[in-house]
Amino acid sequence: MPPIVAVRNVVKEYKLGKIVVPALREVSLTIEPGEFLSIAGPSGSGKTTLLNLIGCVDTPTSGAVEVAGKDTRTQSERALTDLRLHHLGFIFQSFNLVNVLNVFQNVEFPLLLQGKISAAERKTRVMELLEQVGLSEHVKHRPNELSGGQRQRVAVARALVTRPQIVLADEPTANLDSQTGSNIIDLMREMNRKQGTTFIFSTHDAKVMAHASAVVKLADGKIVEKTTSSGNGVAASSRGAVAGAH
């Protein structure tokens, strides 16, 4: 089976006036379908940049990013929008919920954008997910009437409602207390097991990393280590030139 994501020799640079700031330096990484992968590293290491490239919201300075079998370099803007809408789900640390919509409407929104299923099917799918995240009693609440943990669960439900192949989560527990953060990761892990959804999330929280099937560590825009877990602790670890390793 081909990888769900392939990052090949990617360089990403940002220009600040006349200064060129390297965010990623010759990064290569393959991610298999159904992985529960953590991208770890300190602030400024390139975690969010890598997620943005995989999420087709940014483009590399050089190198290639393939997502769901498509080379993002050769896709039109419309094709990239379709790729995001139909294959990817996003969970943001700032939640990014629409304040004028209630919980049900926030989760339903990506399905309305897709325009593929009937109102009855949308309702069934949204309510099933809200039941799974423990928010079926809060469907009429607006985001400002919810706790941080509840809002993050809405964001998780919204990311999963289109049944994407890949869910990208940028520091999904950063704004949560440890218990709520643990619950969010458990929920994501359950979806990963039940539906085979590939999860790629950035974090610098060791407790979150402990749940991952693999951890890719970034430092100064480079992959310095990739560790895979057998479920009973570390099974294999590659340091330094792990660039293309899986």
N, C-alpha and C positions, 0 to 999 in steps of 0.2 A: 504493500500500500504506500503511495507517495506521501511525503510529509504534507501536513495541512498548512505549514508556514515554512518558508525557506528564505533566510537572510544571507546574502552572499557578498562578502567583501564590502560591506556598507560603510561609507564615510558620510558623515553629516556635519556640515560646518554652517555657522551663523555669522553674518557680518554685522559688526557694531561699528558703524562709521568706517574707518579704514582698517579696523582690527578684525581679523578672522578668528572666531572662537570655535575650536573643534569640540563637537558634542559626542560623536562616535568616530572611532578610528579602526577601520578595517574589521568590522564585526561580521562574523559568520555564525549562523545558528540554524539548526533544523528542529522543528517541533512536530511530533507525530500526532495523529488524530487521537483524541481522548486524554491527552496529557493534562496534568494539573501542575502547571509550571510557575515557579516564583522567580521573578527577576529582582535580585537584591543588590543593595549597594547604598552608599551614603548619598546625600543630596548633591546634585551636580555630577553624578557618575554616568548619567545618560539613560536612566531607567525610563523616564517619561518620553524622551525622544524616541527610544526604541519602540515603545508602545504606540506612539503616534504614527510611526512608519508602518508598523504591522496593521494599524487601524485605518490606513489609507487617508489620514488627515494631514500627512506631511509627506514629502518626497525626499529621497536621499540625494546628497550632492554627487555621489558616485556609488556604484554597486547596484545590486538588484534585490528587490523584495517580492517574493511570490506568496500570494495568499489564496487559499482554496484553488490551487492550480493555475492561478492567473498572475502573469508578470505585471505588476502595477505600473511599470514604466511604459507599457504599450497600451494602457487603457485610457479611454477618453474620460473627461470629467464626469460625464453622465454614467459611464460604465463603473467608475469608482464609487459614485453615489449608490448605484444599484448593488455593488458588492458590499458596501457598508450596511445597506438597508436589509439585504436578504441573507447575508452570511455572518454578519458580526453583531455582537451586542456589547454595549459599553456601560461600565459602572464607574462613575466619577466620585472622587473623594468629597466633592462639594455637592453631590447628589444630582444637581442639574434638573430638578423637577420643575414643572410648570406651575407656578403658584396659583394661577386662576383656575386650574383644573383640580378636581378631586382625585382621590387615590385611584378609583376605577378608571377615570379618564386618562390619568398619567400613564397607567400601564397599557391601556388600550391604544394609545397614540401611535406607536410604531406600526400596529396592525392597520390603522386607518391610512397611514402613509403607504403601506404596501398595497392596500386596496384589493386584496386577493380573496378574502373570506367574508361570509355574510355576517350581519349583525348578531345573529343567534350564535354562530360559531365563535365570534369575537367574545361575546359575553361568557360563553362556556370556558373558553381558554383563559380569559382574565380571572374569572372567579376560581378556577382550579389553582392557578398560581397564587392568588391572594390567600387561599386556604392553606397552601403549602408554606407560605411565609408568615402565617399566623395573623393576617390582617383582614380576614373576611368580615369582621365586625366594624371595619373602619373605611368601607368603600366610599362613603360620602364625605369623609374628612378632607380638608385641604392640607397641603404640606405644612403650613404654619401651625396646624393643630396637632402635629405629631412630634414625637421625640426624635432625636438624631438617629437612634437605632431603627425606629419605625420608618423613617424616611429612607434610610439605607436599604431596608427590606423592600420598600416600594421600588427603589432603583434596581435592585436585583430582579424583582418580578418583571419590571419593564425590559430589562436586558434579555430575559429568557423567553418572553412571550412570543417572539417570532421564531422560536426554536432554532437559534443560530448555530452554526458549526463551531464558532469561536466566540468566547466572551473575554473581553479585555477589561481589567479592573486596575485603576491607578490608585494605589494606597487605599484599598477599600475599607480599612479599619482605622485610618488615621484620626478621624474625628469622633471615635467611639470609645466608651469605656471598655476595659479588657473583656468582661463577660459578654457584652453585646457584640464586640468584635469577634470573639470566639464563636458565637452563635451564627454570625454572618458567614464565617469560613466553613463551619459545619454544613450550613445550607448549600453553599456553593459546591462543597465536596459531594453532598448527596445528589445534586443535579448532575454532577460530573459522572458519578457511578451509575445513576439510573438512565440517563439519556446519552451518555458518551460525549457530552459537550466538552470541547477543549477550553480550558481556562488558562489565561496568561495574566498574571497579576504582579504588580510591582509592590515592594514593601521593604522596609528596613527593620521590621518587627520579627524577632527570632521565633516567637510563638506562632506567627503566621507561617513562616518558612517551614516549621516542623510538620505542617500538614501537606506540604507539596510533594509530588512524586519526583520532582527534580528542581534543583535550585541553580540558577545561573547568576554568578556574581560579577558585577561590573565595578570597575574602578577607572577613573579618568578616561571614560569612553571606550574602554576595552573589556572584553570578557577575560577574567582572570581565573575563573574556576567554574566547572559544572559538576554538580553532585547529583547522583540519582539515588533513590531510596527504594528498597524492596518492601517497605511497609513495616519493617522491623529494625529500622535504623539505616545507616548509610551502607549502600551496596557497592558503589563505585564513585571514585572522585578523579577528575582530570584537572590539572592545573596548567596555567600558562597557555600554551598553544592549543586550547580546546576549541579553537575557532570553528571548525566544521564538525566537531564531534557531537555525537548524540549519545 
